[in-house]
Amino acid sequence: MASFEQGGEREVTYWIARAHWGCGIATRALRLALAELPTRPLHARAAADNAASIRVLTNCGFVVCDTDRGFASARGAEIDEVLLRLDA
Ligand SMILES: CC(C)(COP(=O)(O)OP(=O)(O)OC[C@H]1O[C@@H](n2cnc3c(N)ncnc32)[C@H](O)[C@@H]1OP(=O)(O)O)[C@@H](O)C(=O)NCCC(=O)NCCS
């Protein structure tokens, strides 16, 4: 779980070891992080085909607000992304 500033906006991101996917860890970790992070709006981006990550974010109150193209270093390619924000 990480939070960083980019282009004047604070973003969150996370990575769970594959052996532990689907156990609710990302959702719980993000909820805990949001309680520690007072900055609003808070931003996040996910690969458009990463339904699990988008679900984690929307389950924590983020809403999809835009789309973008961006380089995903994990995939070594430019991909379609979904941009999300949390206002409250
Ligand atoms: C995306 C990732 C963080 C999810 O972590 P996780 O601990 O498995 O997530 P959780 O178990 O908390 O929640 C996953 C949610 O997605 C849902 N989900 C999982 N696979 C899905 C799919 N293929 N389609 C739709 N929903 C899906 C689950 O049902 C769950 O939603 P629910 O709580 O409403 O049932 C994890 O897969 C990961 O680290 N992936 C690699 C790195 C990555 O993609 N990071 C995000 C960068 S934006």
The ligand as a Gaussian input file, in Angstrom:
#p B3LYP/6-31G(d) Opt

LIG

0 1
 C       -6.061000      -5.973000      -7.431000
 C       -5.593000      -6.537000      -6.096000
 C       -4.943000      -5.440000      -5.293000
 C       -6.814000      -7.064000      -5.339000
 O       -6.387000      -7.491000      -4.054000
 P       -7.276000      -8.507000      -3.184000
 O       -6.714000      -8.510000      -1.798000
 O       -7.372000      -9.796000      -3.907000
 O       -8.695000      -7.740000      -3.226000
 P       -9.953000      -8.012000      -2.254000
 O      -10.028000      -9.470000      -1.969000
 O       -9.911000      -7.053000      -1.119000
 O      -11.178000      -7.541000      -3.177000
 C      -11.280000      -7.959000      -4.527000
 C      -12.659000      -7.570000      -5.040000
 O      -12.663000      -7.727000      -6.466000
 C      -13.627000      -8.692000      -6.807000
 N      -13.089000      -9.409000      -7.964000
 C      -12.041000     -10.230000      -8.008000
 N      -11.840000     -10.667000      -9.269000
 C      -12.791000     -10.050000     -10.027000
 C      -13.113000     -10.081000     -11.417000
 N      -12.401000     -10.808000     -12.278000
 N      -14.159000      -9.338000     -11.842000
 C      -14.875000      -8.578000     -10.976000
 N      -14.615000      -8.504000      -9.640000
 C      -13.583000      -9.246000      -9.189000
 C      -13.815000      -9.563000      -5.588000
 O      -15.066000     -10.237000      -5.604000
 C      -13.744000      -8.483000      -4.503000
 O      -14.935000      -7.726000      -4.463000
 P      -16.037000      -7.947000      -3.270000
 O      -15.300000      -7.660000      -1.975000
 O      -17.088000      -6.927000      -3.583000
 O      -16.503000      -9.371000      -3.410000
 C       -4.595000      -7.711000      -6.291000
 O       -5.149000      -8.612000      -7.220000
 C       -3.233000      -7.254000      -6.774000
 O       -2.378000      -6.860000      -5.993000
 N       -3.007000      -7.322000      -8.099000
 C       -1.732000      -6.975000      -8.700000
 C       -1.378000      -5.515000      -8.518000
 C       -2.473000      -4.592000      -8.901000
 O       -3.219000      -4.822000      -9.857000
 N       -2.538000      -3.511000      -8.134000
 C       -3.518000      -2.477000      -8.346000
 C       -2.919000      -1.405000      -9.175000
 S       -4.164000      -0.162000      -9.483000

